[in-house]
Amino acid sequence: MMDDSTEFVLTEDGSYTLLNRKLGEHYHSIHGAVQESRHVFLEAGYRYICNKLRDISILEVGFGTGLNALLTLDASDKTGVNTRYHALEPFLPDWSVIETINYCSLGGLEGFTDDFRKMHHAVPDTEIHLRENFTFCLSRSRLEDTYPGSGKYNLVYFDAFSPETAPELWEPEIFRKLRMSMDQGGILVTYCAKGRVRRTLQEAGFSTERLPGPPGKREMLRATANKL
């Protein structure tokens, strides 16, 4: 059920996002929700690492609407890459809200409605097989309270709310925890390219590079996990 704290927003690429009224922040770019997700997480993250690996383990910080996971499932179908996807989201939007956004009505995603529903209804911390080469696990816990493990992931989608809205998720200890959870040479991608974030990533054991951002944003960041 839609409540007063959430509002549907049509973005410039024709896809919808949500506005969290309490935080005053959108889940995706108003310049294009799907465009941003594809640019930052799929192209700069998933497809980039697919050029090097055929077995990929992803940690997503901020599952939100589930758009990144949906697009990654689509990409894994097309590439055949073995993909394990672990998403963190303590404040999962109600399915009735997500269903209304109807991402699966977009071009190329029409056959994913059942998969998308399974993602949102997954029993917490239980891995489900959506494909022979794609497993999904949703944890309803905060990153601050989670120990993701050591050397488990080679790709991190860092899609938390902004440093202004959720500063606790952009602290050095958070990125150190993520670095410990990653293989050497693994990558982290995020929409935020602020200098403070870049320096914090470097202090936590990453090399960083600024990349061109999606429409409406000049830059984004891709960080590579250095040797510990």
GROMACS elastic network, one bead per residue, 0.5 to 0.9 nm:
[ bonds ]
;  ai    aj funct       b0    kb
    1    94     6  0.64554   500
    1    95     6  0.79631   500
    1    96     6  0.56640   500
    1    97     6  0.63700   500
    2     5     6  0.82147   500
    2     6     6  0.67297   500
    2     7     6  0.80501   500
    2    94     6  0.76478   500
    2    96     6  0.74028   500
    2    97     6  0.59365   500
    3     6     6  0.58927   500
    3     7     6  0.82464   500
    4     7     6  0.74520   500
    4    21     6  0.77879   500
    5    19     6  0.80958   500
    5    20     6  0.59011   500
    5    22     6  0.58618   500
    5    23     6  0.88484   500
    6    18     6  0.64805   500
    6    19     6  0.55796   500
    6    21     6  0.57829   500
    6    22     6  0.81443   500
    6    97     6  0.89087   500
    7    17     6  0.84956   500
    7    18     6  0.55762   500
    7    19     6  0.50063   500
    7    20     6  0.68115   500
    7    21     6  0.71946   500
    8    16     6  0.66884   500
    8    17     6  0.60968   500
    8    19     6  0.63721   500
    8    97     6  0.86882   500
    8   101     6  0.76917   500
    9    15     6  0.86261   500
    9    16     6  0.55199   500
    9    17     6  0.52898   500
    9    18     6  0.57574   500
    9    19     6  0.66776   500
    9    26     6  0.84126   500
    9    30     6  0.75859   500
   10    13     6  0.83208   500
   10    14     6  0.63519   500
   10    15     6  0.60161   500
   10    17     6  0.64565   500
   10    18     6  0.86452   500
   10    30     6  0.73637   500
   10    32     6  0.85226   500
   10    33     6  0.87782   500
   11    14     6  0.55987   500
   11    15     6  0.56032   500
   11    16     6  0.55874   500
   11    17     6  0.68308   500
   11    28     6  0.87098   500
   11    29     6  0.73138   500
   11    31     6  0.55713   500
   11    33     6  0.62996   500
   11    34     6  0.89583   500
   12    15     6  0.73496   500
   12    16     6  0.88420   500
   12    29     6  0.88835   500
   12    30     6  0.63391   500
   12    33     6  0.80328   500
   13    16     6  0.86061   500
   13    30     6  0.86143   500
   13    31     6  0.67942   500
   13    33     6  0.71197   500
   13    34     6  0.73084   500
   13    35     6  0.68820   500
   14    32     6  0.71386   500
   14    33     6  0.83610   500
   14    34     6  0.86782   500
   15    32     6  0.66650   500
   15    33     6  0.59896   500
   15    34     6  0.64260   500
   15    35     6  0.88008   500
   15   101     6  0.79632   500
   15   102     6  0.87740   500
   15   103     6  0.72711   500
   15   106     6  0.78611   500
   16    28     6  0.85810   500
   16    30     6  0.84189   500
   16    32     6  0.81124   500
   16    33     6  0.65261   500
   16    34     6  0.84033   500
   16   101     6  0.59073   500
   16   102     6  0.83134   500
   16   103     6  0.78788   500
   17    26     6  0.68423   500
   17    27     6  0.60787   500
   17    28     6  0.57768   500
   17    29     6  0.77406   500
   17    30     6  0.74225   500
   17    32     6  0.85970   500
   17    33     6  0.61645   500
   17    34     6  0.89984   500
   17    65     6  0.81272   500
   17   101     6  0.73327   500
   18    25     6  0.85223   500
   18    26     6  0.56323   500
   18    27     6  0.55586   500
   18    28     6  0.73956   500
   18    65     6  0.81868   500
   18   101     6  0.85523   500
   19    22     6  0.88170   500
   19    23     6  0.84385   500
   19    24     6  0.68625   500
   19    25     6  0.57235   500
   19    27     6  0.63965   500
   19    28     6  0.86323   500
   20    23     6  0.55265   500
   20    24     6  0.56422   500
   20    25     6  0.54395   500
   20    26     6  0.60249   500
   20    27     6  0.74680   500
   21    25     6  0.68829   500
   21    26     6  0.85202   500
   22    25     6  0.81106   500
   23    26     6  0.86053   500
   23   165     6  0.65751   500
   24   165     6  0.83283   500
   25    28     6  0.87335   500
   25   161     6  0.75497   500
   25   162     6  0.82341   500
   25   165     6  0.77009   500
   26    29     6  0.68435   500
   26    30     6  0.75102   500
   26   161     6  0.83809   500
   27    30     6  0.89706   500
   27    33     6  0.82936   500
   27    64     6  0.69747   500
   27    65     6  0.75564   500
   27   159     6  0.88677   500
   27   160     6  0.88137   500
   27   161     6  0.74513   500
   28    31     6  0.85412   500
   28    32     6  0.75022   500
   28    34     6  0.81527   500
   28    36     6  0.72448   500
   28    37     6  0.78168   500
   29    32     6  0.55048   500
   29    33     6  0.52097   500
   29    34     6  0.85864   500
   29    35     6  0.84700   500
   29    36     6  0.64002   500
   29    37     6  0.87262   500
   29   214     6  0.88724   500
   29   215     6  0.86446   500
   29   216     6  0.79796   500
   29   217     6  0.89602   500
   30    33     6  0.64256   500
   30   216     6  0.84478   500
   31    35     6  0.80314   500
   31    36     6  0.79257   500
   31   214     6  0.85020   500
   31   215     6  0.61585   500
   31   216     6  0.58752   500
   31   217     6  0.88427   500
   32    35     6  0.50356   500
   32    36     6  0.59595   500
   32    37     6  0.85497   500
   32   214     6  0.85680   500
   32   215     6  0.73783   500
   32   216     6  0.86514   500
   33    36     6  0.53859   500
   33    37     6  0.63467   500
   33    38     6  0.87421   500
   33    67     6  0.85631   500
   34    37     6  0.51066   500
   34    38     6  0.60772   500
   34    39     6  0.84698   500
   34    67     6  0.75338   500
   34    68     6  0.85794   500
   34    71     6  0.86176   500
   34   103     6  0.87508   500
   35    38     6  0.53176   500
   35    39     6  0.60875   500
   35    40     6  0.85949   500
   35   214     6  0.70145   500
   35   215     6  0.76876   500
   36    39     6  0.51332   500
   36    40     6  0.59349   500
   36    41     6  0.79916   500
   36   191     6  0.82923   500
   36   213     6  0.83130   500
   36   214     6  0.54197   500
   36   215     6  0.72851   500
   37    40     6  0.55317   500
   37    41     6  0.55464   500
   37    42     6  0.66863   500
   37    43     6  0.87319   500
   37    67     6  0.73170   500
   37    68     6  0.60170   500
   37    71     6  0.80002   500
   37   214     6  0.86613   500
   38    41     6  0.57827   500
   38    43     6  0.59556   500
   38    44     6  0.83713   500
   38    68     6  0.77825   500
   38    71     6  0.73418   500
   38    72     6  0.88961   500
   38   214     6  0.88233   500
   39    42     6  0.60007   500
   39    43     6  0.51472   500
   39    44     6  0.63683   500
   39    45     6  0.86345   500
   39   213     6  0.75553   500
   39   214     6  0.58998   500
   40    43     6  0.62577   500
   40    44     6  0.54080   500
   40    45     6  0.68337   500
   40   157     6  0.87842   500
   40   189     6  0.67722   500
   40   190     6  0.66292   500
   40   191     6  0.61860   500
   40   213     6  0.72861   500
   40   214     6  0.70153   500
   40   220     6  0.71833   500
   40   221     6  0.84824   500
   40   222     6  0.88349   500
   41    44     6  0.57346   500
   41    46     6  0.64108   500
   41    47     6  0.86241   500
   41    68     6  0.70541   500
   41    72     6  0.85940   500
   41   156     6  0.89444   500
   41   157     6  0.63186   500
   41   158     6  0.87128   500
   41   159     6  0.88550   500
   41   189     6  0.63907   500
   41   190     6  0.73962   500
   41   191     6  0.84423   500
   42    45     6  0.52526   500
   42    47     6  0.58139   500
   42    48     6  0.79714   500
   42    68     6  0.77639   500
   42    71     6  0.74340   500
   42    72     6  0.67133   500
   42    75     6  0.79034   500
   43    46     6  0.61206   500
   43    47     6  0.51069   500
   43    48     6  0.62041   500
   44    47     6  0.66852   500
   44    48     6  0.55860   500
   44    49     6  0.83261   500
   44   189     6  0.70910   500
   44   211     6  0.83668   500
   44   222     6  0.73574   500
   45    48     6  0.52760   500
   45    49     6  0.62151   500
   45    50     6  0.85592   500
   45   155     6  0.70733   500
   45   156     6  0.81159   500
   45   157     6  0.76348   500
   45   187     6  0.72672   500
   45   188     6  0.73586   500
   45   189     6  0.60458   500
   45   222     6  0.78312   500
   46    49     6  0.54100   500
   46    50     6  0.60717   500
   46    51     6  0.89496   500
   46    56     6  0.84900   500
   46    58     6  0.87903   500
   46    72     6  0.74361   500
   46    75     6  0.82790   500
   46   155     6  0.74653   500
   47    51     6  0.66727   500
   47    75     6  0.80691   500
   47    79     6  0.88246   500
   48    51     6  0.56952   500
   48    52     6  0.76463   500
   49    52     6  0.53145   500
   49    53     6  0.61246   500
   49    54     6  0.86404   500
   49    56     6  0.80570   500
   49   154     6  0.84282   500
   49   155     6  0.77825   500
   49   186     6  0.83479   500
   49   187     6  0.79427   500
   50    53     6  0.51187   500
   50    54     6  0.61734   500
   50    55     6  0.82605   500
   50    56     6  0.77755   500
   50    79     6  0.81320   500
   50    81     6  0.72244   500
   51    54     6  0.80687   500
   53    56     6  0.66681   500
   53    81     6  0.80772   500
   54    80     6  0.81258   500
   54    82     6  0.60816   500
   54    83     6  0.82818   500
   55    81     6  0.60436   500
   55    83     6  0.60032   500
   55    84     6  0.81513   500
   56    81     6  0.72851   500
   56    82     6  0.61289   500
   56    84     6  0.63077   500
   56    85     6  0.84128   500
   56   153     6  0.75863   500
   56   154     6  0.63969   500
   56   155     6  0.72061   500
   57    82     6  0.84095   500
   57    83     6  0.58057   500
   57    85     6  0.60930   500
   57    86     6  0.78456   500
   57   152     6  0.70777   500
   57   154     6  0.56967   500
   57   155     6  0.63424   500
   57   156     6  0.85753   500
   58    83     6  0.73917   500
   58    84     6  0.60430   500
   58    86     6  0.59992   500
   58    87     6  0.80666   500
   58   152     6  0.87135   500
   58   153     6  0.56941   500
   58   154     6  0.64730   500
   58   156     6  0.56078   500
   58   157     6  0.73099   500
   59    84     6  0.85968   500
   59    85     6  0.62277   500
   59    87     6  0.57767   500
   59    88     6  0.77076   500
   59   148     6  0.85258   500
   59   152     6  0.89656   500
   59   153     6  0.64928   500
   59   154     6  0.83588   500
   59   155     6  0.64712   500
   59   157     6  0.62518   500
   59   158     6  0.82822   500
   60    63     6  0.62807   500
   60    68     6  0.85352   500
   60    69     6  0.84081   500
   60    85     6  0.75847   500
   60    86     6  0.62301   500
   60    88     6  0.60891   500
   60    89     6  0.87155   500
   60   155     6  0.85036   500
   60   156     6  0.57196   500
   60   158     6  0.60831   500
   60   159     6  0.71186   500
   61    64     6  0.89978   500
   61    86     6  0.88866   500
   61    87     6  0.62989   500
   61    88     6  0.52641   500
   61    89     6  0.71382   500
   61   142     6  0.88231   500
   61   143     6  0.72861   500
   61   156     6  0.75175   500
   61   157     6  0.61510   500
   61   158     6  0.50293   500
   61   159     6  0.56398   500
   61   160     6  0.59691   500
   62    65     6  0.88196   500
   62    66     6  0.87103   500
   62    87     6  0.70577   500
   62    88     6  0.57241   500
   62    89     6  0.53535   500
   62    90     6  0.83883   500
   62   157     6  0.81827   500
   62   158     6  0.69908   500
   62   159     6  0.51480   500
   62   161     6  0.77444   500
   63    66     6  0.52134   500
   63    67     6  0.78298   500
   63    68     6  0.74476   500
   63    69     6  0.75498   500
   63    87     6  0.56190   500
   63    88     6  0.58869   500
   63    89     6  0.52843   500
   63    90     6  0.89369   500
   63    92     6  0.77851   500
   63   138     6  0.82769   500
   63   159     6  0.75916   500
   63   160     6  0.84491   500
   64    67     6  0.77558   500
   64    68     6  0.88927   500
   64    88     6  0.87598   500
   64    89     6  0.64672   500
   64    91     6  0.76777   500
   64    92     6  0.61592   500
   64    93     6  0.68686   500
   64   159     6  0.85728   500
   64   160     6  0.86591   500
   65    68     6  0.82039   500
   65    92     6  0.76797   500
   65    93     6  0.68102   500
   65    98     6  0.63535   500
   65   101     6  0.89632   500
   65   120     6  0.86970   500
   66    69     6  0.53563   500
   66    70     6  0.62035   500
   66    71     6  0.87700   500
   66    87     6  0.89359   500
   66    98     6  0.85335   500
   66   116     6  0.77447   500
   66   119     6  0.77924   500
   66   120     6  0.75714   500
   67    70     6  0.50754   500
   67    71     6  0.62081   500
   67    72     6  0.85255   500
   67   103     6  0.74938   500
   67   116     6  0.89425   500
   68    71     6  0.52714   500
   68    72     6  0.60850   500
   68    73     6  0.86508   500
   68   157     6  0.84441   500
   69    72     6  0.50052   500
   69    73     6  0.61647   500
   69    74     6  0.86617   500
   69    85     6  0.76502   500
   69    87     6  0.82302   500
   69   116     6  0.85397   500
   69   119     6  0.84506   500
   69   136     6  0.87059   500
   70    73     6  0.52175   500
   70    74     6  0.64290   500
   70    75     6  0.87660   500
   70   103     6  0.86515   500
   70   104     6  0.86561   500
   70   109     6  0.83871   500
   70   112     6  0.77895   500
   70   115     6  0.81359   500
   70   116     6  0.64946   500
   70   119     6  0.86834   500
   71    74     6  0.50356   500
   71    75     6  0.61964   500
   71    76     6  0.86483   500
   71   109     6  0.82308   500
   72    76     6  0.60440   500
   72    77     6  0.85452   500
   72    83     6  0.88402   500
   72    85     6  0.88617   500
   73    76     6  0.50850   500
   73    77     6  0.62778   500
   73    78     6  0.87859   500
   73    83     6  0.84370   500
   73   112     6  0.88182   500
   73   115     6  0.88443   500
   73   130     6  0.85507   500
   73   131     6  0.87394   500
   73   134     6  0.71469   500
   74    77     6  0.52131   500
   74    78     6  0.65521   500
   74    79     6  0.88961   500
   74   108     6  0.83748   500
   74   109     6  0.73921   500
   74   112     6  0.81996   500
   75    78     6  0.51080   500
   75    79     6  0.61311   500
   75    80     6  0.82386   500
   75    81     6  0.86043   500
   76    79     6  0.50870   500
   76    80     6  0.53775   500
   76    81     6  0.54993   500
   76    82     6  0.72727   500
   76    83     6  0.69708   500
   76   133     6  0.77202   500
   76   134     6  0.72897   500
   77    80     6  0.54731   500
   77    81     6  0.77198   500
   77   131     6  0.83577   500
   77   133     6  0.82512   500
   77   134     6  0.85131   500
   78    81     6  0.83118   500
   79    82     6  0.89112   500
   80    83     6  0.87939   500
   80   133     6  0.70234   500
   81   133     6  0.67603   500
   81   134     6  0.82949   500
   82   132     6  0.82162   500
   82   134     6  0.60473   500
   82   135     6  0.86222   500
   83   133     6  0.60251   500
   83   135     6  0.65054   500
   83   136     6  0.85683   500
   84   133     6  0.81134   500
   84   134     6  0.58354   500
   84   136     6  0.61497   500
   84   137     6  0.81786   500
   85   127     6  0.89340   500
   85   134     6  0.74995   500
   85   135     6  0.60457   500
   85   137     6  0.62456   500
   85   138     6  0.84412   500
   86   125     6  0.87725   500
   86   127     6  0.84218   500
   86   135     6  0.84103   500
   86   136     6  0.59366   500
   86   138     6  0.59439   500
   86   139     6  0.74847   500
   87   136     6  0.78449   500
   87   137     6  0.62476   500
   87   139     6  0.61232   500
   87   140     6  0.85205   500
   88   137     6  0.86978   500
   88   138     6  0.60428   500
   88   140     6  0.60175   500
   88   141     6  0.62444   500
   88   142     6  0.68581   500
   88   143     6  0.70634   500
   89    92     6  0.58465   500
   89   138     6  0.73214   500
   89   139     6  0.62668   500
   89   140     6  0.50044   500
   89   141     6  0.61522   500
   89   142     6  0.67784   500
   89   143     6  0.85661   500
   90   139     6  0.74404   500
   90   142     6  0.55362   500
   90   143     6  0.87504   500
   91   140     6  0.72613   500
   91   141     6  0.85079   500
   91   142     6  0.88913   500
   92    95     6  0.85054   500
   92   120     6  0.81527   500
   92   140     6  0.76103   500
   93    96     6  0.84325   500
   93    97     6  0.67889   500
   93    98     6  0.69559   500
   93   120     6  0.89180   500
   94    97     6  0.54525   500
   94    98     6  0.66131   500
   94    99     6  0.87601   500
   94   120     6  0.87106   500
   95    99     6  0.58356   500
   95   100     6  0.84393   500
   95   117     6  0.78921   500
   95   120     6  0.68337   500
   95   121     6  0.80724   500
   96    99     6  0.51138   500
   96   100     6  0.62964   500
   96   101     6  0.89473   500
   97   100     6  0.52479   500
   97   101     6  0.66680   500
   98   101     6  0.52069   500
   98   102     6  0.67336   500
   98   103     6  0.82674   500
   98   120     6  0.88444   500
   99   102     6  0.51596   500
   99   103     6  0.79478   500
   99   104     6  0.88654   500
   99   117     6  0.82906   500
  100   103     6  0.85524   500
  101   104     6  0.87209   500
  102   105     6  0.56781   500
  102   106     6  0.77833   500
  102   113     6  0.85681   500
  103   106     6  0.56545   500
  103   109     6  0.73856   500
  103   110     6  0.84262   500
  103   113     6  0.85208   500
  104   107     6  0.79731   500
  104   108     6  0.81579   500
  104   111     6  0.71248   500
  104   112     6  0.59983   500
  104   113     6  0.56349   500
  104   116     6  0.79807   500
  105   108     6  0.82648   500
  105   109     6  0.63857   500
  105   110     6  0.51806   500
  105   111     6  0.86549   500
  105   113     6  0.84509   500
  106   109     6  0.56119   500
  106   110     6  0.64465   500
  107   110     6  0.66952   500
  108   111     6  0.77327   500
  108   112     6  0.89557   500
  109   112     6  0.55929   500
  109   113     6  0.79289   500
  110   113     6  0.68076   500
  111   114     6  0.77777   500
  111   115     6  0.84762   500
  112   115     6  0.52064   500
  112   116     6  0.60479   500
  112   117     6  0.86085   500
  113   116     6  0.51730   500
  113   117     6  0.62071   500
  113   118     6  0.86632   500
  114   117     6  0.51084   500
  114   118     6  0.61917   500
  114   119     6  0.87314   500
  115   118     6  0.50771   500
  115   119     6  0.63393   500
  115   120     6  0.88948   500
  115   130     6  0.66347   500
  116   119     6  0.51428   500
  116   120     6  0.65051   500
  116   121     6  0.87274   500
  117   120     6  0.52585   500
  117   121     6  0.61276   500
  117   122     6  0.84219   500
  118   121     6  0.50803   500
  118   122     6  0.57031   500
  118   128     6  0.86258   500
  118   130     6  0.83413   500
  119   122     6  0.52811   500
  119   128     6  0.85381   500
  119   130     6  0.88176   500
  119   136     6  0.71893   500
  119   137     6  0.78863   500
  119   138     6  0.74052   500
  120   123     6  0.88931   500
  120   138     6  0.81195   500
  121   124     6  0.86274   500
  122   125     6  0.83042   500
  122   126     6  0.71821   500
  122   127     6  0.82358   500
  122   128     6  0.75574   500
  122   136     6  0.85492   500
  122   137     6  0.73077   500
  122   138     6  0.65403   500
  123   126     6  0.56361   500
  123   127     6  0.83145   500
  123   128     6  0.88288   500
  123   137     6  0.82977   500
  123   138     6  0.74439   500
  123   139     6  0.85905   500
  124   127     6  0.84880   500
  124   137     6  0.72100   500
  124   138     6  0.54185   500
  124   139     6  0.51072   500
  124   140     6  0.61808   500
  125   137     6  0.58603   500
  125   138     6  0.56775   500
  125   140     6  0.77640   500
  126   136     6  0.82087   500
  126   137     6  0.56254   500
  126   138     6  0.71175   500
  126   139     6  0.81758   500
  127   135     6  0.63772   500
  127   136     6  0.54635   500
  127   138     6  0.77359   500
  128   134     6  0.86479   500
  128   135     6  0.55175   500
  128   136     6  0.53139   500
  128   137     6  0.63930   500
  129   132     6  0.67618   500
  129   133     6  0.80679   500
  129   134     6  0.61410   500
  129   136     6  0.64754   500
  130   133     6  0.80479   500
  130   134     6  0.57403   500
  130   135     6  0.58188   500
  130   136     6  0.70819   500
  131   135     6  0.68096   500
  132   135     6  0.78770   500
  139   142     6  0.84302   500
  141   144     6  0.84255   500
  141   145     6  0.68177   500
  141   146     6  0.67974   500
  142   145     6  0.53494   500
  142   146     6  0.63145   500
  143   147     6  0.76450   500
  143   148     6  0.82965   500
  143   169     6  0.77124   500
  143   174     6  0.77115   500
  144   147     6  0.82173   500
  144   168     6  0.82367   500
  144   169     6  0.75191   500
  144   174     6  0.70398   500
  146   149     6  0.89249   500
  147   150     6  0.86200   500
  147   177     6  0.75834   500
  147   178     6  0.89819   500
  147   181     6  0.81817   500
  148   152     6  0.77477   500
  148   153     6  0.88601   500
  148   177     6  0.78804   500
  148   178     6  0.75936   500
  148   180     6  0.85349   500
  148   181     6  0.58072   500
  149   152     6  0.62067   500
  149   153     6  0.87558   500
  149   177     6  0.88504   500
  149   178     6  0.89811   500
  149   180     6  0.74459   500
  149   181     6  0.51477   500
  149   182     6  0.84201   500
  150   153     6  0.82506   500
  150   177     6  0.89796   500
  150   178     6  0.89414   500
  150   179     6  0.86258   500
  150   180     6  0.54159   500
  150   182     6  0.65438   500
  150   183     6  0.80480   500
  151   154     6  0.79107   500
  151   179     6  0.82904   500
  151   180     6  0.63149   500
  151   184     6  0.77137   500
  152   180     6  0.87575   500
  152   181     6  0.55570   500
  152   182     6  0.55285   500
  152   183     6  0.64902   500
  153   156     6  0.71263   500
  153   178     6  0.89734   500
  153   181     6  0.61557   500
  153   183     6  0.59975   500
  153   186     6  0.71318   500
  153   187     6  0.89143   500
  154   181     6  0.87053   500
  154   182     6  0.55502   500
  154   183     6  0.54428   500
  154   184     6  0.78648   500
  154   185     6  0.73596   500
  154   187     6  0.61544   500
  154   188     6  0.82752   500
  154   225     6  0.88122   500
  155   182     6  0.75566   500
  155   183     6  0.87366   500
  155   186     6  0.56264   500
  155   187     6  0.50003   500
  155   188     6  0.57371   500
  155   189     6  0.79546   500
  156   178     6  0.81564   500
  156   182     6  0.82516   500
  156   186     6  0.80768   500
  156   187     6  0.63503   500
  156   189     6  0.63913   500
  156   190     6  0.86323   500
  157   160     6  0.89669   500
  157   187     6  0.88017   500
  157   188     6  0.60597   500
  157   189     6  0.54695   500
  157   190     6  0.64586   500
  158   188     6  0.67683   500
  158   189     6  0.60075   500
  158   190     6  0.50302   500
  158   191     6  0.79286   500
  159   162     6  0.85173   500
  159   189     6  0.83838   500
  159   190     6  0.61237   500
  159   191     6  0.71935   500
  159   192     6  0.88265   500
  160   163     6  0.84817   500
  160   166     6  0.76410   500
  160   169     6  0.72064   500
  160   170     6  0.86669   500
  160   190     6  0.86403   500
  161   164     6  0.81609   500
  161   165     6  0.61565   500
  161   166     6  0.57430   500
  161   167     6  0.85843   500
  161   169     6  0.82673   500
  162   165     6  0.52413   500
  162   166     6  0.58310   500
  162   167     6  0.72401   500
  162   169     6  0.86225   500
  162   170     6  0.83332   500
  162   192     6  0.75040   500
  163   166     6  0.52225   500
  163   168     6  0.77390   500
  163   169     6  0.72982   500
  163   170     6  0.60223   500
  163   171     6  0.89406   500
  163   192     6  0.85462   500
  163   197     6  0.83842   500
  164   167     6  0.57697   500
  165   168     6  0.89250   500
  166   169     6  0.58812   500
  166   170     6  0.74887   500
  167   170     6  0.53951   500
  167   171     6  0.68827   500
  168   171     6  0.57510   500
  168   174     6  0.81490   500
  169   172     6  0.88669   500
  169   173     6  0.89571   500
  169   174     6  0.62890   500
  169   175     6  0.84902   500
  170   173     6  0.83967   500
  170   174     6  0.64844   500
  170   175     6  0.72410   500
  170   197     6  0.70121   500
  170   200     6  0.80614   500
  171   174     6  0.54604   500
  171   175     6  0.68311   500
  171   176     6  0.89061   500
  171   197     6  0.85058   500
  171   200     6  0.73006   500
  172   175     6  0.53215   500
  172   176     6  0.61152   500
  172   177     6  0.85933   500
  172   200     6  0.56455   500
  172   201     6  0.72543   500
  172   203     6  0.73246   500
  172   204     6  0.62343   500
  173   177     6  0.60763   500
  173   178     6  0.85931   500
  173   204     6  0.76577   500
  174   177     6  0.51329   500
  174   178     6  0.63308   500
  174   179     6  0.86999   500
  174   204     6  0.86612   500
  175   179     6  0.60509   500
  175   180     6  0.85788   500
  175   200     6  0.75606   500
  175   201     6  0.62461   500
  175   203     6  0.87829   500
  175   204     6  0.57626   500
  175   205     6  0.83637   500
  175   206     6  0.89222   500
  176   180     6  0.62467   500
  176   181     6  0.86799   500
  176   201     6  0.80603   500
  176   203     6  0.83170   500
  176   205     6  0.70842   500
  177   180     6  0.51920   500
  177   181     6  0.64000   500
  177   182     6  0.89841   500
  177   204     6  0.84594   500
  178   181     6  0.50296   500
  178   182     6  0.64748   500
  178   188     6  0.89394   500
  178   204     6  0.87476   500
  179   182     6  0.52731   500
  179   183     6  0.80035   500
  179   184     6  0.85504   500
  179   186     6  0.88415   500
  179   201     6  0.89953   500
  179   204     6  0.69167   500
  179   205     6  0.66382   500
  179   206     6  0.74991   500
  179   225     6  0.62950   500
  179   226     6  0.83938   500
  179   228     6  0.86463   500
  180   183     6  0.79449   500
  180   228     6  0.82550   500
  182   185     6  0.82272   500
  182   186     6  0.60791   500
  182   187     6  0.81858   500
  182   225     6  0.70888   500
  183   186     6  0.52968   500
  183   187     6  0.87283   500
  183   225     6  0.71334   500
  183   226     6  0.88777   500
  183   227     6  0.87573   500
  184   187     6  0.87167   500
  184   224     6  0.79537   500
  184   225     6  0.52584   500
  184   226     6  0.57177   500
  184   227     6  0.55574   500
  184   228     6  0.77218   500
  185   224     6  0.56469   500
  185   226     6  0.62568   500
  185   227     6  0.77543   500
  186   223     6  0.83646   500
  186   224     6  0.57198   500
  186   225     6  0.53477   500
  186   226     6  0.83661   500
  187   206     6  0.86815   500
  187   222     6  0.67810   500
  187   223     6  0.54607   500
  187   225     6  0.60945   500
  188   206     6  0.88644   500
  188   221     6  0.81710   500
  188   222     6  0.57373   500
  188   223     6  0.50387   500
  188   224     6  0.64454   500
  188   225     6  0.78571   500
  189   192     6  0.88637   500
  189   220     6  0.78779   500
  189   221     6  0.58682   500
  189   223     6  0.63619   500
  189   224     6  0.89596   500
  190   193     6  0.76272   500
  190   220     6  0.63046   500
  190   221     6  0.55279   500
  190   222     6  0.66550   500
  190   223     6  0.86293   500
  191   213     6  0.73833   500
  191   214     6  0.84506   500
  191   217     6  0.85123   500
  191   219     6  0.77007   500
  191   221     6  0.64112   500
  191   222     6  0.88813   500
  192   197     6  0.74601   500
  192   198     6  0.87461   500
  192   219     6  0.77248   500
  192   220     6  0.55266   500
  192   221     6  0.64175   500
  193   196     6  0.84454   500
  193   197     6  0.67558   500
  193   198     6  0.66508   500
  193   210     6  0.69703   500
  193   211     6  0.87519   500
  193   213     6  0.88099   500
  193   218     6  0.87799   500
  193   219     6  0.59243   500
  193   221     6  0.52644   500
  193   222     6  0.89542   500
  194   197     6  0.53349   500
  194   198     6  0.63736   500
  194   199     6  0.88021   500
  194   219     6  0.89170   500
  194   220     6  0.85576   500
  194   221     6  0.87045   500
  195   198     6  0.50546   500
  195   199     6  0.61735   500
  195   200     6  0.85484   500
  196   199     6  0.51832   500
  196   200     6  0.61091   500
  196   201     6  0.86422   500
  197   200     6  0.50513   500
  197   201     6  0.62018   500
  197   202     6  0.86618   500
  198   201     6  0.52125   500
  198   202     6  0.63395   500
  198   203     6  0.87741   500
  198   207     6  0.89102   500
  198   208     6  0.66547   500
  198   209     6  0.84945   500
  198   210     6  0.88173   500
  198   221     6  0.75526   500
  198   223     6  0.84670   500
  199   202     6  0.50382   500
  199   203     6  0.62113   500
  199   204     6  0.86332   500
  199   208     6  0.86278   500
  200   203     6  0.50802   500
  200   204     6  0.62401   500
  200   205     6  0.89373   500
  200   206     6  0.89056   500
  201   204     6  0.50305   500
  201   205     6  0.65633   500
  201   206     6  0.55229   500
  201   207     6  0.75349   500
  201   208     6  0.73648   500
  201   223     6  0.74106   500
  202   205     6  0.53742   500
  202   207     6  0.57478   500
  202   208     6  0.67776   500
  202   223     6  0.83586   500
  203   206     6  0.71816   500
  205   224     6  0.85005   500
  205   225     6  0.62536   500
  205   226     6  0.56021   500
  205   227     6  0.76497   500
  205   228     6  0.71138   500
  206   223     6  0.57379   500
  206   224     6  0.52315   500
  206   226     6  0.52893   500
  206   227     6  0.87365   500
  207   222     6  0.84797   500
  207   223     6  0.54338   500
  207   224     6  0.51130   500
  207   225     6  0.65815   500
  207   226     6  0.65451   500
  208   221     6  0.68067   500
  208   222     6  0.58156   500
  208   224     6  0.63178   500
  208   225     6  0.89693   500
  209   220     6  0.84974   500
  209   221     6  0.58704   500
  209   222     6  0.54408   500
  209   223     6  0.62859   500
  209   224     6  0.85072   500
  210   213     6  0.86300   500
  210   219     6  0.62012   500
  210   220     6  0.57790   500
  210   222     6  0.65232   500
  210   223     6  0.87577   500
  211   218     6  0.85231   500
  211   219     6  0.54959   500
  211   220     6  0.53120   500
  211   221     6  0.59745   500
  211   222     6  0.71029   500
  212   217     6  0.80237   500
  212   218     6  0.59333   500
  212   220     6  0.61530   500
  212   221     6  0.86168   500
  213   216     6  0.77114   500
  213   217     6  0.50743   500
  213   221     6  0.84062   500
  214   217     6  0.55511   500
  214   218     6  0.72063   500
  214   219     6  0.75307   500
  214   220     6  0.79179   500
  215   218     6  0.77133   500
  217   220     6  0.77026   500
  225   228     6  0.84318   500
